[in-house]
C-alpha cells in the first residue's frame, strides 16, 4: 500500500484586504446614486450595499445606520472644501474643473444631487438647508462687493446646470471635450458672477 502524502499543497493567496477609505467612498457613491433616483424612504441598506459591492453589515460597520449614512450623503461639506479650494481670481475655472473631474473620475457630481431634493420630503429640506449653508452661503462669504449672495447663487446655478448636462442629460459634445477646454470656455461665465461689477 502506498503512503498518501498529507503535506499541505501551495497555500491559497489570502484575499486582498479591502481598503477602508475606498470602501467608504464606494458606499457613499452608491448611496448618492440611489438618492438621486429614489425617495429616501425607498432606499434600503441592502440596496446600497449591493450597488457598492459590499455586505450590508459592512455598511453598518462604517456608518452605523441608514440615518447616519444619509446624513453624510446629504452633507456637501467635503465637496465644498474641494470645490472652493482656489484663490478667488481663478475660482470659477477651478470649480468648473472640479465638477467635471468629479463626474469623470469618481462618477459623482459634487452638487447636482440638490436637484433631486423634491423626491425626499423632510429629508429634502435637510438637503436644501445643507446645500445653502455649506455651498452657496460659504461661497458668498468669500465674495466682495454688492449682491454677494445673489452672485454666489448664480455661480452655483451655472455649475449645477453644467453637472446636469454632463451627468444627467449626458451631452455627447460636453462629455467628449477635454476638461481644460471646457474650463477655459465655461470658467469665465462662472467667474463673472464671482467678480463684482466695476
N, C-alpha and C positions, 0 to 999 in steps of 0.2 A: 504494500500500500504506500502510495506516495504521500509525502508530507505536503500539506497545504500551507502556503505562506500566509501568515496573518500580518505581515509588515504593512504598515499603512502606506497607501499609494501617495501620489503627489497631492499636496493639500489644495483644496479649492481656495481660490482667492477670496479673501473676505470682501463683502460688498463695500463699495466706496462709501465712506461716511458722508452723509448729507451735510452740506454747508448750511449752518443755521440761518445766516443772513439771506442767502439765496432762497432758502425755503420760505422764510417770512415774506420776502419780496414776491415770490410766486403766489403765496396765499393772498396777499394784498392785491396783486394784479388780477387774480381770479375773482375776488370779491368785488373789485371795481368794475370788471367786465359784467358781472351779473347784475350789479346795482344799476348799471347803465341800461339794462334791458328788462328788468323785472322790479316789481314793487318789493320793498324791503321785507315785508311780511311773508312774501312768497319764496324767499331765498333761504335755503337750509344750509347748515354747516356741511352736510354731506355733499351738496351740490358744489359748494366752494372747494371742498377737499378733492372731489373728482376732477374739477377743472384745473386745480393746481397740481394734480398728480401725487397727492399725499393722502394719508389716512385722516379721518375726522378727529381721532384723538390727538394727532399732531397739531391740528388747528387749535384745539383746546389748550394744548401744552403752551403754544406760543402766544395765544390771545385771550385765554380764559373762558370766554363765552361769546355768543353771537353779538351781544350788545357792545362788548369791548372791541371786537373785531370791526364792527361797522362804525364805531366811534372813530377808530383810526382811519377807516376808508373815507369817512365824511370830513376828515380834517384835511386842510390844504397847507398846513404849516411847513412840512418838509419840502413840498413842491414850491411853495412861495419862497423859501430860503434860496433855492437854486434859481428860481425864475427871476428874483430881484438881485442876484449876486453879480452886479456890474455897476460901474460908475454911471451916474445919470446921463452924461453926454452920449454914451453908447448903449444905453439900456434897452432902447427899442429894438435894435438889431439883436442884442443878446436874448431878449425874450422871444423873438421870432425863432431864433436858432434853437432855444430850449424846447419850445412847443413842438417843433418838427423833429428834433433829435429824440425827444421822449417817445414820440409815436414810432419813429423808425427803429430805434434801438431797443426800446423797452416794450413797445406795443401798448403804451398807456399815455393818454393825454393828461397833462397836469391840471387842466381847467375844465374841459368840456363836460365832465360829469355833472356840472351845475345845471346843464340843460335838461337833465332828467329829474330834477328836484320835484316837479309836479307829480311824478309817479309815487312819491314816498310819504304822502300825508304829513304827519307830525315830524317824521324824520327829514322830510323835505325842508321844513322850517329850520331844522338844525343845519342842514347842508347849506341853505341860503345864508344863515347867520354866520357860519364859519367862513364862507366864501367872502362875504363883505368884510368881516373883521380881519381875516388872515391874508386876503389878497388885495381887494380894492382900497380899503382904508389904510392898509400898511403902505401901499404904493402912494396913495395921496399924501401921506405924512412925509414922504421923501421929496415931494414936488414943491417948488417955489412958485410964487405968483398967484394971480387970482384963479378962482374956479378949480382948485386942485382936485376936489372930489369928483367933479364932472369930468375933468380931463383924465383922471385915473380910470373912471368907469368906461370912458370912450376907448382908451388904450386897451383895456382888458377885453372890451367887447370885440375889438378887432382881432385879438388873439383867440377868443372863443370861436369867432367865425372862421378863422384860419384852421383851428383844430377840427371844427365840424366838417369843413370842406375836405380836409385831409383824411380824417379818420372815419367819418360817418358817410359823407357823400362819395368819398374815395375818388376825388377828382384826379383823373389819369395824368393830366399835364402837371399838376402840382406834385403828384407822387413820383413822377419821372424826373423832375428837375432837381438839380443839386441844391442842398440845403443852403449853402452860402449864396447861391444865385438868388434864391427866394428871399433870403435875409437882406440882400442888397436892394431888392425891389420893394419888399414889404416893410422892412425895418424903418425907413423914413416915415411911412404912414403912421406907425405906432409912435415913433419919436416926436412927430409933430404935435401929438397930444401931451407929451411929457414936457415939452419946452414951452414956456409961457410966450404968448404973442408979444412982440416988441412994439 
